[in-house]
Structure formats: C-alpha cells, structure tokens
C-alpha cells in the first residue's frame, strides 16, 4: 500500500511490486503557518522561564480561530456578554452581578493610570471601592465602533461625564472640578467561553486634563534648541501637543476638526519668571 499525495499520481513514479495507491485528498482550505520571532520553543508555558505572554496570547487567539472554524464552534454571543457586563457596571451598578459575568480569576487594566485589579478578590475590591460607585450619575458611553473577534470585543467609544466627584480610577487624587468631559476611549475585552477574562482600557488622559483646565497650553522645555540654550533670564517653552474635547469630536465626525494644525506648534522663548 502506497500513501502519497494526489500530485504524485502524475509524477511518473514506477513501483517494482503490485501496489494499491491511496492518495491523500487535497486540503479544502489553504494551510497557515505563524511565526513568533521573539519567542522561544516554550513561550506558551506559564511556568516556564521562556514564557512570552504577548506571543502566547496572540497564539491562543489564532488557535481558537482555527479550531472553532474547523469544529463548528462552540460560538457565543460576545456582544451580548460584554453589553451585560457594562449594564451592571454603569446602569444597575451591582458589584456581584458585574463579577458574575467574569471568569474565576479575571483582571482589568486601565492603562493610563494603572488602575484595575488582578484576580477575583482584588478586582471585586476595585469595583466596589474605586469604580462602580465612583462614576458620576450622568456617566454615558457613546459607542463609535465595535469589532468582534473569535474571543474578544474591541470598542471605540466616547466616555461622557461631569467631574462632580473624585473618580479615582480615572483621575487619582484630583478633586472635583464640576467640568463636563467627553473623552475618546478604546476597550479591548477578552472573553473565555461565555465569561469575561480581561479588559485593557485606554483613553486620552491629556485630553481629560485639558478639559478640566489642569494642563497648561505651554510647558517648560529644559533642553537646548538647535544647539543653543535660552538667553540669561529666559526659558524655552513648547506648546503641548494635545487638545481637549476636539479629540472626541473628530473621532465621531472626521470633518468636524481640521487635521494637522499641530504641525504649526513651535518652541518659544519667554521671560523666566
């Protein structure tokens, strides 16, 4: 019995004995091969010194994509799972129900402020004491776009609120200013089965501070400019390359704010008071 590929049938191969040929059927879908240049052979093993968490996470998602498409599932309504979680966070404001939507040991990472929690105990404490009841009453999420993958939901949205209380996950240590804020957010939400595993949340912190009047238009530039330091009694200042509510406006309407205006920003020399 000769096992071969179908392409071998026309190759002219001659066998010296009678044979029963069993060519393999051609693959229905093209094969894919991924490489992870920065990773070693044991990069997916949690307890191994060669663990590469980022590559392992990407590999896990790619494996799920292959397996679920080949096995026909199981598939879950990831949008519904995520929407239920946010409903308990911002509408119902129920810690226990929020945690019930998550795996046994989840984590949340708010990237700009390093707030959140790892594991059920710490994350429950975070939700109870620093998040769910710390958000202003008029908090609203305005969805801009949503991408749904095999194991995650990625949202672009505008976070709207009035800064009428200390929001320590967003603005640690900053007293209320009474200002209204609209700020672009991105959320990457990983889901394992039908439960949330983790959330990676980003936002434009400079835009928040500008809208609250806490980030000045110019800041000191303490270095030489074109090889020269400022004259005696002077200092250099650079214009902060950030803006306020226009970031949210342009995200929702690309024509609302002109692009590239910051290209005109310059360093200036002022009295060193």
TAWO-V15843 format. One record per residue. N is the residue number from 1. RES is the residue in one small letter. D_CENTER is the distance of its C-alpha to the mean C-alpha in Angstrom with 2 decimals. Layout:
# TAWO-V15843
n=<N;N>
res=<RES;RES>
d_center=<D_CENTER;D_CENTER>
This chain:
# TAWO-V15843
n=<1;2;3;4;5;6;7;8;9;10;11;12;13;14;15;16;17;18;19;20;21;22;23;24;25;26;27;28;29;30;31;32;33;34;35;36;37;38;39;40;41;42;43;44;45;46;47;48;49;50;51;52;53;54;55;56;57;58;59;60;61;62;63;64;65;66;67;68;69;70;71;72;73;74;75;76;77;78;79;80;81;82;83;84;85;86;87;88;89;90;91;92;93;94;95;96;97;98;99;100;101;102;103;104;105;106;107;108;109;110;111;112;113;114;115;116;117;118;119;120;121;122;123;124;125;126;127;128;129;130;131;132;133;134;135;136;137;138;139;140;141;142;143;144;145;146;147;148;149;150;151;152;153;154;155;156;157;158;159;160;161;162;163;164;165;166;167;168;169;170;171;172;173;174;175;176;177;178;179;180;181;182;183;184;185;186;187;188;189;190;191;192;193;194;195;196;197;198;199;200;201;202;203;204;205;206;207;208;209;210;211;212;213;214;215;216;217;218;219;220;221;222;223;224;225;226;227;228;229;230;231;232;233;234;235;236;237;238;239;240;241;242;243;244;245;246;247;248;249;250;251;252;253;254;255;256;257;258;259;260;261;262;263;264;265;266;267;268;269;270;271;272;273>
res=<x;x;x;x;x;x;x;x;x;x;x;x;x;x;x;x;x;x;x;x;x;x;x;x;x;x;x;x;x;x;x;x;x;x;x;x;x;x;x;x;x;x;x;x;x;x;x;x;x;x;x;x;x;x;x;x;x;x;x;x;x;x;x;x;x;x;x;x;x;x;x;x;x;x;x;x;x;x;x;x;x;x;x;x;x;x;x;x;x;x;x;x;x;x;x;x;x;x;x;x;x;x;x;x;x;x;x;x;x;x;x;x;x;x;x;x;x;x;x;x;x;x;x;x;x;x;x;x;x;x;x;x;x;x;x;x;x;x;x;x;x;x;x;x;x;x;x;x;x;x;x;x;x;x;x;x;x;x;x;x;x;x;x;x;x;x;x;x;x;x;x;x;x;x;x;x;x;x;x;x;x;x;x;x;x;x;x;x;x;x;x;x;x;x;x;x;x;x;x;x;x;x;x;x;x;x;x;x;x;x;x;x;x;x;x;x;x;x;x;x;x;x;x;x;x;x;x;x;x;x;x;x;x;x;x;x;x;x;x;x;x;x;x;x;x;x;x;x;x;x;x;x;x;x;x;x;x;x;x;x;x;x;x;x;x;x;x;x;x;x;x;x;x>
d_center=<53.89;51.71;47.91;46.48;44.11;45.38;45.53;48.12;50.61;51.66;51.59;55.33;55.04;58.35;58.69;62.12;62.10;61.60;57.93;55.71;52.62;49.30;46.74;43.09;41.65;39.23;35.53;34.40;31.00;30.37;29.00;25.74;25.33;22.22;22.62;20.62;22.56;21.31;21.90;25.23;26.86;25.69;22.01;20.97;23.37;21.91;25.23;25.97;25.95;24.44;21.22;18.25;15.26;12.80;15.55;16.49;13.20;13.36;17.05;16.70;14.80;17.40;20.16;19.25;19.28;22.69;24.16;23.34;24.60;27.66;28.45;27.72;25.12;24.58;22.21;20.72;19.78;16.05;15.99;18.89;17.42;14.33;16.76;19.16;16.81;16.00;19.72;20.74;18.47;19.56;22.78;24.62;23.19;24.16;22.80;24.52;23.44;19.77;20.07;22.08;19.17;17.50;18.72;21.26;19.11;15.53;13.18;10.84;9.31;9.27;8.62;11.37;13.95;13.31;14.26;13.86;15.78;16.36;18.91;20.69;23.05;20.79;18.12;21.08;22.46;19.31;19.20;22.97;23.59;20.62;18.55;20.23;23.51;22.28;20.77;23.41;25.45;24.52;20.72;19.51;16.34;16.96;15.00;14.80;13.36;12.19;11.66;12.95;13.17;15.52;13.45;10.29;9.61;7.11;8.54;9.55;12.02;14.52;15.09;18.88;21.09;24.28;24.17;27.19;26.24;24.45;20.73;20.22;16.54;15.89;19.10;20.69;24.43;24.66;27.47;27.35;28.16;28.72;26.64;24.68;21.12;18.82;15.45;12.52;9.23;5.89;4.90;3.84;7.37;9.57;13.22;16.31;19.38;19.48;17.65;14.14;13.33;10.18;7.47;4.57;5.38;6.22;9.61;12.67;14.82;17.70;18.00;18.32;20.99;22.83;23.12;24.54;26.96;25.81;24.89;27.97;28.34;29.75;29.32;31.67;31.32;33.11;33.70;36.33;35.98;37.71;39.34;40.83;40.28;41.07;44.72;46.26;45.22;42.22;38.51;35.75;32.91;29.86;28.29;24.75;22.48;20.52;21.46;21.36;21.17;21.56;17.83;17.40;20.65;19.82;16.52;18.72;21.73;21.59;25.32;25.38;24.87;26.39;24.30;25.09;27.12;25.71;27.49;30.58;29.44;31.98;33.03;36.02;38.82;39.91;42.33;41.15;42.04>
